[in-house]
């Protein structure tokens, strides 16, 4: 339940709690009092209806469950930038005078990991108000000058063994070390991805809020964590979790959106993963305009495991395994279809689905399996081949070919359909086909990179097409980072548990952005959340290491629905030149335009201005006018025109500055920017410009463009998306 944050409504919330739970304390799960007022409790449907009618109550909604969006990547980002930046620190704050604090809502943390040592770190910032909650396996001494906060949240449906901030999954430790892990030399996953593991913001402090357990992440715990983090004093909040794409949760019942709104009101930037439901369009989650939404891309490192056919023909494959099979092609090769068991269908045998293969036909052989219909996985095929006595598994899957998974000690690799055609040709033309699968080799400077990962959720947002989502893309494929120290599920037989793991997901991309946001906050401690977001978005890169445009997993050029403003730049974002500051009034107006009335909005906001009223002509089309770093125009009618305004703030630290605009205009449109030149006389000055979009032909599908303000030192780019009335999502 959420209620208004005024003193009167805070008092009402407490009265409700005292009245209803005086004799049923176990039914009261959480109370919220810092960023907003409210509580989470076990209620009957009738009790919920009664409470919903009480004065000052914003909403009463069921407790939703959310899912996790499950090193070298920092070096790749560093050298990807095409923007020249100063070699020295752009701000005196970068000397460590302001240590940023990153709050992470996740599965907990493994404090013994070397990634969380606090060597050479200064004292904990005096503004920190958080705590280190103790549990049977987590003591206050597990916190240090790196991990300065640790909280967990009890869910009565969970086993009590999870009442601890200790990570039992690995996800939270991986995310935390990606953001702020100390440098650890010779880190690897059993020799794979070997190098120095390090976070992007190594001087940042970590505050872990454990909201997820093996059963998922409850909305009530997420809200409680937001509430605590606001009071504790974090600067950035990172969430690598969210609802599945099909959920379509309303803003006023979405714990992440609600919690993030209050955090942003308090000056905290909230960064969330976009979800792993790609590559279908309209699957992006965490799309409220006050949230920064992160897609995932590959990096220039590949984990290659090739197939060698008879005659030493090499077929390139992808996968991480640690087998000791012969490097010569001496093992019989068979197609899953030809090894079908008597009761299995041809389709399931081609996919090497569970119990689809005949043990006598598979034993001692390498089996070629296919992702028939797009619903099968290499790991399942491996399990079936292994269980029937096979020697190895070659899995055909165009989508997962570029995303390496770990398969333990059993030889397994993934190839694409083009590569598979050569194997089928060999099978059909050879009486006794043979093959082998080579050990995994790490390939550096792999091209082209980045490419948007197949799993990364895509735009447009189901909330509104007038706000482009995702905002940005960042490395999220095959990322090496810290893990729990006792996970037997990723361990090799006879070897100690690995302290590091290689995994993929938008969960891995979001912490890259959180780290850069933390660095920007350290260098510019007075900047608000929207200025930091703007700095990251407007300095993003659109090109890959082949000097071409960023592509998707299919090789097609990525659109802003795939990659947002482009790939994160860890260097150019420190000096953006200009920033778009989205104000609290912008967000309040967004809620008006979206259809909420003043009463509801007032109850949702902790710092609601007394004189605020919704614009008289509030409608969905006006969402385009809020001061966002990208420009989305939806509901474009016929051959008409639309005008939007944007305001930029000079943060170039050069005082006087002149910027000239250039426009990438989509086909069938004219885009006019007025004025075409911005002349700043001092730092901190704000100037406004208009963008007039007119059509020269009817709009059949969404189109994309961009405008860039530039001078000799800076390029400030905003993507533009224009969608037709018929394709608008309300």
C-alpha positions in Angstrom: 0.0 0.0 0.0 1.3 3.5 -0.8 0.0 6.7 0.7 0.9 10.4 0.4 4.1 11.8 1.9 2.7 14.8 3.7 2.8 14.9 7.5 -1.0 14.5 7.6 -1.0 11.4 5.5 2.1 9.9 7.2 0.0 10.2 10.4 -2.9 8.6 8.7 -0.7 5.7 7.6 0.5 5.2 11.2 -3.1 5.3 12.5 -4.0 2.6 10.0 -1.1 0.5 11.1 -1.9 0.9 14.8 -5.5 0.1 14.2 -5.2 -2.9 12.0 -2.1 -4.7 13.2 -2.2 -4.2 17.0 -2.9 -7.9 17.5 -1.5 -9.3 14.2 2.0 -7.9 14.0 3.2 -10.8 11.9 0.9 -9.6 9.1 2.8 -6.3 8.8 5.8 -6.9 6.5 7.3 -3.4 5.9 6.6 0.2 6.8 7.8 3.0 4.5 8.5 6.4 6.1 11.6 8.1 4.6 10.9 8.7 0.9 7.1 8.1 1.2 4.6 6.8 3.6 2.9 3.5 3.5 3.2 -0.2 4.4 3.2 -3.7 3.1 1.0 -6.3 4.8 -1.0 -9.4 4.5 -4.6 -8.3 3.8 -7.8 -9.9 2.7 -9.4 -8.7 -0.5 -12.1 -6.9 1.6 -9.6 -5.2 3.8 -7.7 -4.0 0.8 -10.9 -2.5 -0.6 -11.7 -0.7 2.7 -8.2 0.8 2.9 -8.3 1.9 -0.7 -11.2 4.3 0.2 -9.4 5.9 3.1 -8.3 9.6 2.7 -4.8 10.1 1.4 -4.4 6.6 0.1 -2.8 6.6 -3.4 -3.1 3.0 -4.2 -3.5 -0.5 -2.8 -2.1 -3.2 -5.0 -0.9 -6.9 -4.8 2.8 -7.5 -4.0 4.3 -8.2 -7.4 7.3 -10.5 -8.1 10.1 -9.3 -10.3 12.9 -11.2 -11.9 16.7 -10.7 -12.2 17.9 -9.6 -15.7 20.5 -11.9 -15.8 36.9 -6.4 -16.6 37.8 -6.3 -20.1 34.6 -4.5 -20.9 35.9 -1.3 -19.3 39.0 -1.3 -21.5 36.8 -1.8 -24.6 34.6 1.2 -23.6 37.6 3.3 -22.9 39.0 2.9 -26.4 35.6 3.0 -28.2 35.1 6.8 -27.8 35.6 9.0 -30.9 35.5 12.2 -28.8 38.7 13.9 -27.7 38.7 14.5 -24.0 41.2 16.2 -21.7 43.8 14.0 -20.2 43.5 15.6 -16.8 40.6 15.5 -14.5 37.7 17.7 -15.7 36.8 18.7 -12.1 38.6 19.2 -8.9 36.1 16.9 -7.3 37.8 13.9 -9.0 40.6 14.0 -6.4 38.3 12.0 -4.1 36.9 14.9 -2.1 33.4 13.5 -3.0 33.2 9.7 -2.8 30.0 8.5 -4.5 27.9 5.9 -2.9 26.1 3.4 -5.1 23.1 1.6 -3.7 22.4 -1.8 -5.3 19.1 -3.6 -5.1 19.9 -7.3 -5.8 20.6 -10.7 -4.3 23.2 -9.7 -1.7 26.9 -9.7 -1.7 29.8 -12.1 -1.0 32.0 -9.9 1.2 35.1 -12.1 1.3 35.6 -11.6 -2.5 38.9 -9.9 -3.2 37.0 -7.5 -5.4 35.5 -5.9 -2.2 38.8 -5.3 -0.4 39.1 -1.7 0.9 42.9 -1.3 0.5 43.9 2.4 0.2 40.3 3.6 0.6 39.7 6.6 2.8 37.2 6.9 5.7 33.5 6.3 5.0 31.8 9.5 4.0 30.4 11.4 7.0 27.1 11.9 5.2 26.5 8.1 5.2 23.5 7.2 7.5 23.2 3.5 6.6 23.9 0.3 8.5 25.4 -3.1 8.2 22.7 -5.6 9.3 24.0 -8.7 11.0 22.8 -12.3 10.4 24.1 -15.7 11.3 26.5 -15.7 8.4 27.0 -11.9 8.0 28.7 -9.9 10.7 29.2 -6.1 10.9 32.9 -6.8 10.4 32.0 -8.1 6.9 31.4 -4.4 6.0 34.4 -2.2 5.4 35.3 1.0 3.6 34.2 -0.6 0.3 31.0 -2.3 1.4 29.6 0.4 3.7 26.0 -0.7 3.9 24.2 -4.1 4.0 20.5 -4.6 4.5 18.1 -7.5 3.8 14.4 -7.7 3.8 12.3 -10.5 5.3 9.7 -12.2 3.2 7.5 -14.6 5.2 7.3 -16.9 2.2 11.1 -17.3 2.1 13.1 -19.8 4.1 14.7 -18.1 7.1 18.2 -19.1 5.7 17.8 -16.2 3.3 17.5 -13.6 6.2 20.9 -12.3 5.5 22.7 -10.0 3.1 25.0 -12.8 2.1 24.7 -13.6 -1.6 23.6 -17.2 -2.3 23.0 -16.7 -6.0 26.0 -14.7 -7.3 24.1 -12.1 -9.2 24.4 -9.3 -6.7 28.2 -9.9 -6.2 28.7 -9.9 -10.0 26.8 -6.6 -10.3 28.5 -5.0 -7.3 32.0 -5.8 -8.5 31.2 -4.6 -12.1 30.3 -1.2 -10.6 32.8 -0.7 -7.9 35.1 -3.7 -7.5 38.7 -3.2 -6.5 41.3 -4.3 -9.1 42.2 -8.0 -8.8 45.0 -9.3 -11.0 44.9 -12.7 -12.7 41.1 -13.1 -12.2 39.4 -15.6 -14.5 36.9 -18.3 -14.8 39.2 -21.4 -14.7 41.6 -19.6 -17.1 38.9 -18.2 -19.4 38.7 -14.3 -19.7 41.9 -14.0 -17.7 43.1 -10.6 -16.7 42.5 -7.9 -14.1 39.0 -7.8 -12.9 37.9 -4.3 -11.9 34.9 -2.1 -11.4 34.3 1.0 -13.5 34.2 3.2 -10.4 36.8 1.7 -8.1 36.7 4.4 -5.5 32.9 4.2 -5.1 31.3 2.8 -2.0 28.8 0.0 -2.1 25.5 -0.2 -0.2 23.8 -3.6 -0.8 20.0 -3.9 -0.4 19.1 -7.6 -0.7 15.7 -7.7 -2.2 16.0 -10.9 -4.2 16.2 -14.6 -3.2 16.0 -17.8 -5.4 12.2 -17.3 -5.5 12.4 -13.8 -7.0 12.2 -10.2 -5.9 9.1 -9.0 -4.1 7.7 -5.5 -4.8 7.3 -4.9 -1.0 11.0 -5.5 -0.4 12.0 -3.3 -3.3 9.9 -0.4 -2.0 11.4 -0.9 1.5 14.9 -0.8 0.0 14.1 2.4 -1.9 12.8 3.9 1.3 16.0 2.9 3.2 18.4 4.0 0.5 16.9 7.5 0.3 17.4 7.9 4.1 20.8 6.3 4.0 22.3 8.8 1.6 23.1 7.0 -1.6 24.0 9.0 -4.8 23.1 6.4 -7.4 20.7 3.4 -7.3 21.3 0.4 -9.6 18.6 -2.2 -10.2 19.3 -5.2 -12.5 15.8 -6.6 -12.2 12.3 -5.9 -13.4 9.0 -7.2 -14.5 8.7 -9.5 -17.5 7.7 -7.8 -20.7 4.1 -9.2 -20.7 3.3 -7.8 -17.2 2.4 -4.2 -18.3 2.3 -2.9 -14.7 0.7 0.6 -14.3 3.0 3.4 -13.0 0.9 3.8 -9.8 1.2 0.1 -8.9 4.8 -0.5 -10.0 7.1 -0.6 -7.0 10.2 0.2 -9.1 8.6 3.2 -10.7 7.1 4.5 -7.4 10.4 4.0 -5.5 12.4 5.6 -8.3 10.1 8.6 -8.5 10.8 9.4 -4.8 14.5 8.7 -5.1 14.8 11.1 -8.1 12.9 13.7 -6.1 15.7 13.4 -3.5 18.5 13.8 -6.1 19.3 10.1 -6.6 19.8 8.8 -10.2 18.0 5.4 -10.7 19.5 3.1 -13.3 17.6 -0.1 -14.4 18.2 -2.9 -16.8 15.9 -3.0 -19.8 15.0 -6.7 -19.6 16.0 -9.9 -21.4 12.9 -10.5 -23.5 14.4 -9.4 -26.8 14.7 -9.3 -29.7 11.0 -8.8 -30.1 9.9 -5.1 -30.3 7.9 -3.5 -27.4 9.5 -5.7 -24.7 11.5 -3.1 -22.9 10.7 -2.7 -19.2 11.5 -0.1 -16.5 10.4 2.7 -18.8 9.3 5.5 -16.5 11.0 8.8 -17.7 12.7 9.3 -14.3 14.4 5.9 -14.7 17.5 5.4 -16.9 16.9 2.2 -18.9 19.9 0.2 -20.2 20.1 -2.3 -23.1 22.9 -4.8 -23.6 25.6 -5.2 -26.2 28.6 -7.4 -27.0 32.2 -6.4 -26.5 35.4 -7.1 -28.6 36.1 -10.4 -26.9 34.9 -13.8 -28.1 35.0 -17.2 -26.5 35.6 -19.4 -29.5 35.2 -23.2 -29.6 35.6 -24.5 -33.1 34.4 -27.7 -34.7 36.9 -29.6 -36.8 35.5 -31.9 -39.4 37.3 -34.8 -41.3 39.8 -33.3 -43.6 40.6 -30.7 -41.0 37.8 -28.3 -42.2 37.3 -25.8 -39.3 33.8 -24.4 -38.5 33.8 -21.5 -36.0 31.7 -21.9 -32.9 31.1 -20.3 -29.6 31.1 -21.7 -26.1 33.0 -22.1 -22.8 33.9 -25.7 -21.9 36.8 -27.5 -20.3 37.0 -30.8 -22.0 40.0 -33.0 -22.8 38.8 -34.6 -26.0 41.3 -35.1 -28.9 42.0 -32.1 -31.0 41.9 -34.3 -34.1 38.6 -35.2 -35.8 38.3 -38.8 -34.6 34.8 -39.0 -33.2 31.9 -40.2 -35.3 29.4 -37.3 -36.1 25.7 -37.8 -36.3 22.6 -35.5 -36.7 20.1 -35.6 -33.9 17.4 -36.6 -36.5 19.4 -39.7 -37.4 19.7 -40.6 -33.7 16.0 -40.4 -32.9 14.6 -42.7 -30.3 11.6 -44.8 -31.2 9.0 -42.7 -29.3 10.4 -39.3 -30.2 9.2 -36.9 -32.9 11.6 -35.9 -35.6 11.5 -32.2 -34.4 12.4 -33.1 -30.8 15.2 -35.3 -32.0 16.6 -32.6 -34.3 16.6 -30.3 -31.2 18.1 -33.1 -29.0 15.2 -32.5 -26.6 15.0 -34.5 -23.4 14.6 -38.3 -24.0 14.5 -37.8 -27.8 17.8 -39.6 -28.6 18.6 -43.4 -28.9 21.5 -44.2 -26.6 22.9 -46.9 -28.9 23.0 -44.4 -31.8 24.6 -41.6 -29.8 27.1 -43.4 -27.6 30.7 -42.1 -28.3 29.6 -39.7 -31.0 29.4 -35.9 -31.4 25.7 -35.0 -32.1 24.6 -32.1 -34.3 21.4 -30.5 -32.7 19.2 -27.6 -33.9 17.1 -24.9 -32.2 14.0 -26.0 -34.0 11.3 -23.3 -33.8 13.5 -21.1 -31.6 12.4 -22.7 -28.3 15.3 -24.9 -27.4 18.6 -24.3 -25.6 22.2 -25.6 -26.0 22.4 -26.5 -22.4 19.4 -28.8 -22.7 20.7 -30.4 -25.8 24.1 -31.0 -24.0 22.3 -32.7 -21.1 20.5 -35.1 -23.5 23.6 -35.9 -25.5 25.7 -36.4 -22.3 23.0 -38.6 -20.7 23.0 -40.9 -23.7 26.7 -41.4 -23.7 27.6 -38.9 -26.4 31.1 -37.3 -26.7 30.1 -33.8 -27.6 27.3 -31.5 -28.8 27.2 -29.0 -31.6 24.1 -26.7 -31.4 22.8 -24.7 -34.3 21.3 -21.3 -33.1 21.6 -18.0 -34.9 20.5 -16.0 -31.9 22.7 -17.3 -29.2 25.8 -17.8 -31.4 27.3 -14.5 -30.3 26.6 -15.0 -26.6 29.0 -17.6 -25.0 27.5 -19.8 -22.3 29.5 -22.2 -20.0 28.9 -25.9 -20.4 31.3 -27.3 -17.8 33.6 -30.2 -18.8 31.3 -31.6 -21.6 32.4 -30.4 -25.2 29.6 -28.1 -26.4 29.6 -25.3 -28.9 27.1 -23.1 -30.7 27.3 -22.4 -34.5 25.0 -20.4 -36.8 22.9 -21.8 -39.6 25.3 -20.6 -42.3 28.1 -22.6 -40.6 25.7 -25.5 -40.1 25.1 -25.8 -43.8 28.7 -26.8 -44.3 28.4 -29.5 -41.6 25.1 -30.8 -43.2 26.8 -30.9 -46.6 29.7 -32.9 -45.0 27.3 -35.3 -43.3 25.4 -35.9 -46.5 28.5 -36.5 -48.7 30.6 -38.6 -46.3 30.1 -42.3 -45.5 31.8 -42.1 -42.1 31.7 -38.5 -40.9 34.0 -37.5 -38.0 34.6 -34.4 -36.0 35.9 -33.0 -32.8 35.2 -29.8 -30.7 38.2 -27.7 -29.8 38.8 -26.2 -26.3 37.7 -22.7 -25.7 40.0 -20.0 -26.9 39.7 -16.3 -25.9 39.8 -14.1 -28.9 40.5 -10.4 -28.3 39.8 -7.5 -30.7 36.9 -9.4 -32.1 35.0 -7.5 -34.8 32.4 -6.1 -35.3 31.7 -4.9 -31.7 29.6 -3.7 -30.2 26.4 -5.4 -31.4 23.1 -5.3 -29.6 22.6 -8.7 -27.8 19.8 -10.9 -29.1 18.2 -11.1 -25.6 18.2 -7.4 -24.9 14.6 -6.1 -24.7 13.6 -3.6 -27.4 11.6 -0.5 -27.7 9.2 1.1 -28.2 8.0 1.5 -24.7 4.5 0.2 -23.9 4.1 3.3 -21.7 4.4 5.9 -24.5 6.4 6.3 -27.7 7.0 9.9 -26.9 9.8 8.8 -24.5 12.5 6.8 -26.3 13.4 3.6 -24.4 15.9 2.1 -23.9 18.0 5.2 -23.1 21.5 3.7 -23.7 23.2 0.4 -24.3 26.3 -1.0 -22.5 28.4 -4.2 -22.3 26.3 -7.1 -21.1 27.6 -10.2 -22.9 30.2 -12.6 -21.3 31.2 -10.3 -18.5 33.7 -11.6 -15.9 33.0 -10.4 -12.4 32.9 -11.6 -8.8 30.8 -14.5 -7.7 29.9 -16.4 -4.5 32.9 -18.4 -3.1 31.1 -21.7 -2.8 28.9 -22.2 -5.9 29.3 -25.9 -6.9 26.9 -25.4 -9.8 29.6 -23.5 -11.8 32.6 -25.5 -10.4 34.6 -28.0 -12.4 34.9 -31.5 -10.9 38.0 -31.8 -8.7 38.7 -28.1 -8.6 37.9 -25.5 -6.0 34.9 -23.2 -6.6 35.6 -20.3 -8.9 35.6 -16.9 -7.3 34.6 -15.3 -10.6 32.0 -16.1 -13.3 31.3 -15.1 -16.9 27.6 -14.4 -17.5 25.4 -12.2 -19.8 22.2 -10.2 -19.5 21.0 -6.6 -19.3 21.7 -7.2 -15.6 25.4 -6.9 -16.6 24.8 -3.8 -18.7 23.1 -1.7 -16.1 26.0 -1.7 -13.7 28.4 -0.4 -16.4 26.2 2.7 -16.6 25.8 2.9 -12.8 29.6 2.9 -12.5 30.0 5.8 -15.0 27.2 7.7 -13.3 29.1 7.2 -10.1 32.2 8.7 -11.6 30.3 11.7 -13.0 28.8 12.3 -9.6 32.3 12.2 -8.0 33.5 14.7 -10.5 30.4 16.9 -10.5 28.8 16.4 -7.1 26.3 19.2 -7.6 24.8 17.7 -10.7 21.3 16.2 -10.4 20.1 12.9 -11.7 18.9 14.2 -15.1 22.2 16.1 -15.8 24.1 12.9 -15.3 21.7 10.9 -17.4 22.0 13.5 -20.2 25.8 13.5 -20.0 25.7 9.7 -20.6 23.1 9.7 -23.4 24.4 12.7 -25.4 28.0 11.4 -25.6 27.1 7.8 -26.6 28.7 6.3 -29.6 26.9 4.9 -32.7 29.8 3.2 -34.4 31.6 -0.1 -33.9 35.3 -1.1 -34.0 35.0 -1.8 -37.7 34.1 1.9 -38.2 30.6 0.9 -39.2 27.3 1.6 -37.4 26.3 -0.5 -34.4 24.3 -3.5 -35.5 21.9 -6.0 -34.0 22.5 -9.7 -33.6 21.3 -10.2 -37.2 23.8 -7.8 -38.7 21.1 -5.1 -39.4 21.9 -1.5 -38.4 20.6 -1.0 -34.9 17.9 1.6 -34.4 17.2 3.7 -31.2 14.6 1.1 -30.2 17.5 -1.4 -30.0 20.3 0.8 -28.5 18.8 4.0 -27.3 21.2 6.9 -27.8 24.0 4.5 -28.6 26.8 2.7 -26.6 28.0 4.1 -23.3 31.2 6.1 -23.4 33.1 5.9 -20.2 35.3 8.9 -21.1 33.3 11.4 -23.2 30.4 11.3 -20.6 32.7 13.0 -18.1 32.7 16.2 -20.3 29.4 16.5 -22.1 29.6 20.2 -22.8 25.8 20.7 -22.6 23.2 18.8 -20.5 19.4 18.5 -20.7 18.0 18.9 -17.2 14.6 17.3 -16.7 12.9 19.0 -13.8 10.5 17.7 -11.2 7.8 19.8 -13.0 8.6 17.9 -16.2 7.9 14.6 -14.4 4.7 16.0 -12.8 3.6 17.3 -16.2 4.3 13.9 -17.6 1.9 12.3 -15.1 -0.7 14.9 -16.1 -0.2 14.2 -19.8 -0.4 10.5 -19.1 -3.8 11.0 -17.6 -3.4 11.2 -13.8 -5.3 14.0 -12.0 -3.7 16.5 -9.5 -5.1 14.7 -6.5 -3.3 11.4 -7.4 -0.1 13.2 -8.5 0.0 15.2 -5.3 -0.3 12.1 -3.2 2.5 10.4 -5.2 5.0 13.3 -4.8 6.9 14.1 -1.6 7.8 17.6 -2.8 4.7 18.6 -4.6 4.7 22.4 -5.3 1.7 24.2 -3.7 0.9 26.1 -6.8 1.2 23.2 -9.3 -1.8 22.5 -11.6 -2.0 20.2 -14.6 -1.9 22.1 -17.9 -5.5 22.6 -19.2 -4.8 20.8 -22.5 -3.0 17.8 -21.0 -2.8 14.9 -23.5 -0.5 12.1 -24.5 1.0 14.0 -27.4 2.4 16.6 -25.0 4.8 14.1 -23.4 7.1 15.0 -26.3 7.6 18.4 -24.7 9.2 17.4 -21.5 13.0 18.3 -21.4 14.3 14.8 -22.2 17.8 14.2 -23.8 16.1 12.3 -26.7 13.2 13.4 -28.8 10.2 11.2 -29.3 7.2 12.3 -31.3 4.2 10.0 -31.4 0.8 10.2 -33.0 2.2 12.1 -36.0 -0.8 12.9 -38.2 -0.6 12.8 -42.0 1.3 15.7 -43.6 1.1 18.0 -40.5 3.9 19.3 -38.3 4.8 19.3 -34.7 7.0 21.6 -32.6 8.9 20.6 -29.5 11.2 22.7 -27.3 14.3 21.7 -25.4 16.5 23.6 -23.0 20.2 22.9 -22.6 22.6 24.0 -19.8 26.2 25.0 -20.5 28.5 22.8 -18.3 31.6 22.9 -20.5 33.6 24.9 -17.9 34.8 27.2 -20.7 32.5 30.2 -20.0 31.7 31.5 -23.4 30.9 28.8 -25.9 29.2 28.6 -29.3 27.4 25.5 -30.6 26.1 24.8 -34.1 23.3 22.3 -34.9 23.4 19.5 -37.5 20.4 17.3 -38.2 20.1 13.7 -39.4 16.7 13.9 -41.1 14.7 10.7 -41.7 13.3 10.1 -45.2 9.9 11.8 -45.8 10.5 14.6 -43.3 11.8 18.1 -42.8 13.3 19.0 -39.5 14.0 22.7 -38.7 15.9 23.8 -35.6 15.6 27.4 -34.4 18.0 29.0 -33.6 20.7 27.1 -35.5 23.4 28.5 -33.3 23.5 28.6 -29.5 25.8 31.3 -28.0 26.6 30.9 -24.3 28.3 33.7 -22.3 28.9 31.8 -19.0 28.9 28.4 -17.3 25.5 27.4 -16.0 23.6 29.5 -18.6 20.5 27.9 -20.1 19.3 28.4 -23.7 16.2 27.0 -25.4 15.6 25.9 -28.9 12.7 24.7 -31.0 12.5 21.6 -33.2 9.8 21.8 -36.0 9.1 18.5 -37.6 7.0 18.3 -40.8 6.2 15.5 -43.1 6.6 15.4 -46.9 4.9 12.1 -47.2 2.5 10.0 -45.1 4.2 8.0 -42.3 4.0 4.3 -42.8 6.3 3.2 -40.0 8.4 4.6 -37.2 11.4 6.5 -38.4 14.7 7.7 -36.8 17.0 10.7 -37.0 19.1 12.8 -34.7 20.3 16.3 -34.0 23.7 17.3 -32.7 25.0 20.5 -31.1 28.7 20.7 -31.6 31.8 22.9 -31.5 35.5 22.2 -31.7 35.5 20.4 -28.4 32.1 18.8 -27.8 29.4 16.9 -29.6 26.0 16.7 -27.9 23.7 14.3 -29.8 20.0 13.5 -29.3 18.3 10.7 -31.2 14.9 11.5 -32.7 12.0 9.0 -33.1 8.8 9.8 -35.0 5.9 7.4 -34.9 2.5 7.5 -36.7 -0.8 7.9 -35.0 -1.7 4.3 -35.8 1.4 2.9 -34.2 1.2 5.0 -31.0 1.2 2.9 -27.8 -1.0 4.3 -25.0 
